C-alpha cells in the first residue's frame, strides 16, 4: 500500500502519529509492505524492512507551520510508478489527491481517503453562527470535498461526528474506524514520573490542567485561556500548555498569566505521555475534531478530559464516561465545568477512561479493521 498526506510535519501531531503507528504494524507483519509520501524540508528516503518513507522537498504553507505543500508532481508520479502499490490511501485534501489521480490512471490502482480534518469547518470558521464569508468558504470547501469523493472507493472516518458531517453534505460510502492509542506508553503508571518531570520544570504539585495540541484557530485554545484567570482564582490550579503553531506568539501576548506555563512542542512522546498522566484534567476546546487523539491519550493515561460538546473528542467522553462536556464556544461554561473537575477529583472517572481506551482503542484492532476495508475495496465490494 501507499500512504500520501500533506498533514505531516516536524511538529505535527495526529496524522504523523497515525502513519507512524501504521508503519509499526506493517513492520510486525509477514506479508504487508508500506510506502509513505509526505512533504519535507528536502528530498529524503528512509527505509526499513517493510516500510519506505519518501520526504519530498516542499515549500512551507504560509502562516501554517509546520505544514508544507506537496508541490513536486513529477516526484510523486515517479514514486507511484516505482512502488506500484495495490491500494493508495490519501490523507489530506490539498495537492496530494491531484498528484495521485494524475498518475494512478495509468495503473488502475484503487484509492481510499481518510477524513483526518474537517477542512470545511476550519476554512469556514468553527464559531457559530458563521459570518457570510465563512459560510461561503465552507460551502466551497464542501463542493470540493464532494467532487473529490467521487474519485475514491471509500472514505474512512474515525468518529461518528465525521461520518455525520459527510452524510449531511451528500457524501456516503464511509467506513467508521476509531483511531488508537499506545496503551503501554500512555498509562496511569507514569504519573509519578510525570510529577517528577513537572517538578524539574519548576511546576509544583498544585492541581494541573493541561492542553496538548496545535496552537491554531480551529483548536479554540482562546476559550480556555480566556476562562483561565477565573479558574485559577477559584481552584489555585496551574495550566500547562504543550504544543506549537501559528497562534502561539499572539496568544502568549494576549493571555499571559503567572499560573500558565507554555512548554512548547515536545519531540519525545514518552515525555508527553508522562505529563498527561500527571495532569488532573486535560482540556479539548475544539468542537470540530474528527477524532481527538490527545483526548484518547489522556483517557488511556487515566486523566479526565473536558471537551467541547461537539466533534470526535466529545464522543470519546460520552462513550467512556471519562470526563465532562461544556457547551461549544462557551468560555464561561468551560470555566464552570473545569472548576468542577479540578475541585472534585474522581477515581472512578479515571478508571472509566482507561478501561474505555483498553476496550476500544488498541492500534492492532484499528489496523485489522483498516486492512479489512482495503480487502473489501480490492475485491470490488462497495
C-alpha positions in Angstrom: 0.0 0.0 0.0 1.0 3.6 -0.4 0.1 6.5 2.0 0.3 10.1 0.9 -0.5 13.1 3.0 0.4 16.8 3.4 -0.7 16.7 7.1 2.8 15.6 8.2 5.5 17.9 9.6 8.3 18.1 12.1 6.0 19.3 14.9 2.6 17.9 13.7 0.5 15.5 15.7 -2.4 13.3 14.8 -1.7 12.2 11.2 2.0 11.8 12.0 1.1 9.5 14.9 -1.3 7.5 12.8 1.2 6.9 10.0 4.0 6.1 12.5 1.8 3.5 14.3 0.6 2.1 10.9 4.3 1.6 9.9 5.0 -0.2 13.2 2.0 -2.5 12.5 3.3 -3.2 9.0 6.8 -3.9 10.3 5.4 -6.6 12.6 3.6 -8.4 9.7 5.0 -11.0 7.4 3.1 -10.1 4.3 2.5 -6.3 4.2 4.6 -3.5 2.7 4.0 0.2 3.0 5.3 3.2 1.2 4.7 6.7 2.6 4.9 10.0 0.7 5.0 13.2 2.7 6.5 16.7 2.2 9.6 17.7 4.0 12.3 20.5 4.0 14.3 18.5 1.5 14.2 15.3 -0.5 15.0 12.2 1.6 14.3 8.5 1.7 14.3 6.3 4.9 13.8 2.6 4.7 13.3 -0.4 6.9 12.5 -4.0 6.2 8.9 -3.4 5.2 8.4 0.4 5.1 9.8 3.0 2.8 9.2 6.7 3.5 9.8 9.4 0.9 10.1 13.0 2.0 9.6 15.3 -1.0 11.3 18.7 -0.7 8.5 21.3 -0.4 7.7 24.9 0.4 6.0 25.7 3.8 2.4 26.7 3.8 2.4 30.4 4.6 1.2 31.0 8.2 0.7 27.3 8.9 3.9 25.9 10.2 4.9 23.0 10.1 2.8 22.1 7.1 4.2 22.1 3.6 2.7 22.0 0.1 3.3 18.7 -1.8 4.2 20.6 -5.0 6.5 18.2 -6.9 4.1 16.4 -9.1 6.9 14.7 -11.1 8.4 13.3 -8.0 5.1 11.9 -6.8 4.5 10.4 -10.2 7.9 8.7 -10.2 7.4 7.3 -6.7 4.0 5.9 -7.5 5.2 4.3 -10.7 8.2 2.8 -8.9 6.2 1.5 -6.0 3.1 0.2 -7.9 1.1 -0.3 -4.7 -2.1 -2.4 -4.6 -4.0 0.4 -3.0 -3.4 4.1 -2.1 -4.7 6.0 0.9 -4.8 9.7 0.6 -4.8 11.5 4.0 -5.1 15.2 3.0 -7.3 17.2 0.7 -4.8 19.7 -0.9 -2.5 18.9 -3.7 -1.8 15.3 -2.7 -5.0 13.9 -4.2 -4.3 15.5 -7.6 -0.8 14.1 -7.8 -2.2 10.6 -7.1 -5.1 11.0 -9.5 -3.0 12.2 -12.4 -0.7 9.2 -12.1 -2.8 6.3 -10.9 -5.0 6.3 -14.1 -2.1 4.5 -15.9 -2.1 1.7 -13.4 -5.8 1.5 -12.3 -4.9 1.4 -8.6 -7.9 1.7 -6.1 -8.0 4.8 -4.0 -9.3 5.4 -0.5 -9.3 8.6 1.5 -9.0 9.2 5.2 -11.0 12.2 6.5 -8.5 13.4 9.0 -9.6 17.1 9.1 -13.0 18.8 8.9 -11.5 21.2 6.4 -14.8 22.9 5.8 -15.1 23.9 9.5 -11.5 25.0 9.5 -11.7 27.3 6.5 -15.3 28.4 7.3 -14.6 29.2 10.9 -15.7 26.8 13.6 -17.6 29.5 15.5 -21.3 29.5 15.3 -23.1 31.4 13.8 -20.6 31.8 10.9 -20.1 35.1 9.1 -21.4 35.3 5.5 -17.8 35.0 4.2 -17.3 32.0 6.5 -20.4 30.3 5.2 -19.3 30.9 1.6 -15.8 29.4 2.3 -17.4 26.4 3.9 -19.8 25.9 1.0 -17.0 25.9 -1.5 -15.0 23.5 0.7 -17.9 21.0 0.7 -18.3 21.3 -3.1 -14.6 20.5 -3.4 -14.9 17.5 -1.0 -17.9 16.1 -2.8 -16.1 16.5 -6.1 -13.0 14.6 -4.8 -15.1 12.0 -3.1 -16.3 10.7 -6.5 -12.7 9.6 -7.2 -12.4 7.4 -4.1 -13.7 3.9 -3.5 -14.2 4.5 0.2 -13.8 7.4 2.7 -12.5 6.3 6.2 -13.7 8.3 9.2 -12.6 8.0 12.8 -15.7 9.3 14.5 -19.5 9.3 14.1 -19.2 13.1 14.0 -17.1 12.9 10.9 -19.4 10.4 9.3 -22.4 12.6 10.0 -20.7 15.7 8.6 -20.0 13.9 5.4 -23.5 12.3 5.2 -25.1 15.7 5.8 -23.3 17.1 2.8 -24.1 14.2 0.4 -21.1 12.0 0.9 -21.6 8.3 1.5 -19.5 5.1 1.2 -17.8 5.9 4.5 -16.2 3.4 6.9 -16.0 4.2 10.6 -12.8 3.1 12.3 -11.9 4.9 15.6 -8.2 5.6 15.9 -6.0 4.1 18.6 -3.5 4.8 21.4 -0.3 3.2 22.6 -1.6 1.6 25.8 1.8 0.9 27.2 3.2 4.4 26.6 0.1 6.2 27.7 -0.6 4.6 31.1 -1.6 5.8 34.6 1.6 4.1 36.0 3.6 7.0 34.5 2.0 9.6 36.8 4.8 9.7 39.4 7.5 10.1 36.7 5.3 12.9 35.2 5.1 14.7 38.5 8.9 14.5 38.8 9.2 15.9 35.3 6.9 18.8 36.2 8.9 19.5 39.4 12.1 19.7 37.3 10.4 22.3 35.2 9.6 24.3 38.4 5.9 23.3 38.3 4.7 22.4 41.8 2.0 19.9 42.9 -1.0 22.2 42.7 -3.8 20.8 40.5 -2.8 20.8 36.9 -5.0 21.5 33.9 -3.3 20.7 30.5 -3.8 21.3 26.8 -1.8 19.3 24.3 -2.1 20.2 20.6 -1.6 22.7 17.8 -1.9 26.4 18.5 -4.2 27.2 15.6 -7.6 28.8 15.2 -9.7 25.7 14.9 -8.4 24.3 18.2 -10.2 27.1 20.1 -7.5 27.5 22.7 -8.5 31.1 23.3 -11.7 29.7 25.1 -9.5 28.0 27.7 -7.1 31.0 28.0 -10.0 33.5 28.5 -11.5 31.3 31.2 -8.3 30.7 33.0 -7.9 33.7 35.3 -11.3 32.8 36.9 -10.4 29.1 37.1 -7.0 29.8 38.6 -8.5 32.2 41.2 -11.1 29.6 42.3 -9.0 26.5 42.3 -5.4 27.5 42.7 -4.6 25.4 39.7 -1.9 25.8 37.1 -2.3 25.5 33.3 0.3 23.7 31.3 0.3 24.1 27.5 2.2 21.7 25.3 2.4 22.4 21.6 3.2 25.0 19.0 1.5 26.6 16.0 0.8 29.8 14.1 -1.1 31.5 17.0 1.4 30.8 19.8 3.0 34.3 19.8 -0.3 36.1 19.6 -1.9 34.0 22.3 1.1 34.4 24.6 1.0 38.2 24.2 -2.8 38.4 24.9 -3.2 35.8 27.6 -0.1 35.9 29.7 -0.8 34.8 33.3 1.5 33.8 36.1 -0.1 30.4 36.5 0.2 29.4 32.8 3.3 27.5 31.6 4.0 27.4 27.9 6.2 24.3 27.4 6.3 24.3 23.6 6.3 21.3 21.3 7.8 18.1 22.7 9.5 15.7 20.3 9.7 12.8 22.7 6.3 11.1 23.0 7.4 9.5 26.3 7.6 13.0 27.8 4.1 13.9 26.6 2.8 10.6 28.0 4.3 11.2 31.5 2.9 14.7 31.6 -0.6 13.6 30.5 -0.6 11.0 33.3 0.5 13.7 35.8 -2.3 16.1 34.8 -5.5 16.4 36.8 -7.6 17.4 33.7 -6.9 17.7 30.0 -8.9 20.2 28.1 -10.0 19.8 24.4 -11.8 23.1 23.5 -12.3 22.3 19.7 -15.8 21.3 18.6 -14.7 20.0 15.1 -12.1 17.4 16.0 -12.5 14.4 13.6 -11.3 12.2 16.4 -9.3 13.7 19.3 -6.0 11.9 19.6 -4.8 13.9 22.6 -8.1 13.2 24.3 -7.8 9.4 24.0 -4.2 9.6 25.0 -5.3 11.4 28.2 -8.0 8.8 28.9 -5.5 6.0 28.4 -3.3 7.8 30.9 -6.1 7.8 33.5 -6.6 11.5 33.2 -10.2 13.0 32.9 -10.9 15.1 29.8 -13.0 18.3 29.5 -14.2 18.6 25.9 -16.5 20.9 23.9 -19.8 19.1 23.3 -19.2 18.7 19.5 -16.8 16.7 17.4 -14.9 13.5 17.9 -13.4 14.3 21.3 -17.0 14.7 22.7 -17.8 11.2 21.6 -14.8 9.8 23.4 -16.1 11.4 26.6 -19.7 10.4 26.1 -18.7 6.8 25.3 -16.2 6.4 28.1 -17.6 8.4 31.0 -14.0 9.6 31.5 -14.7 13.3 31.6 -17.2 16.1 31.2 -18.5 18.3 28.3 -19.1 22.1 28.1 -21.2 24.0 25.5 -19.2 24.5 22.4 -17.8 28.0 22.1 -18.8 29.0 25.7 -15.8 30.1 27.7 -18.0 30.7 30.8 -19.3 27.1 30.5 -15.8 25.8 30.1 -14.7 27.6 33.3 -17.6 26.1 35.3 -17.0 22.5 34.2 -13.2 22.8 34.6 -13.6 24.0 38.1 -15.9 21.1 38.9 -13.3 18.6 37.6 -10.4 20.3 39.4 -12.2 20.6 42.8 -13.9 17.2 42.7 -11.4 14.6 41.5 -12.9 11.2 40.8 -11.0 7.9 40.8 -14.0 6.3 39.0 -13.8 8.8 36.2 -10.0 8.0 35.7 -10.7 4.2 35.7 -13.6 4.5 33.2 -11.3 6.5 30.8 -8.5 3.9 31.0 -10.9 1.0 30.6 -12.5 2.5 27.5 -9.1 3.1 25.9 -8.2 -0.6 26.5 -11.6 -1.8 25.2 -12.0 0.3 22.1 -8.7 1.9 21.0 -5.9 -0.7 20.6 -3.9 0.1 17.5 -3.8 -3.6 16.4 -7.6 -3.6 16.3 -7.6 -0.3 14.4 -5.3 -1.6 11.7 -7.0 -5.0 11.5 -10.2 -3.1 10.7 -8.5 -0.9 8.2 -6.9 -3.7 6.3 -10.3 -5.5 6.2 -11.6 -2.3 4.4 -8.7 -2.5 2.0 -9.6 -6.1 1.2 -13.2 -5.2 0.5 -12.1 -2.4 -1.9 -9.6 -4.7 -3.6 -12.2 -7.4 -4.0 -14.7 -4.9 -5.6 -17.1 -4.7 -2.6 -18.6 -1.2 -2.1 
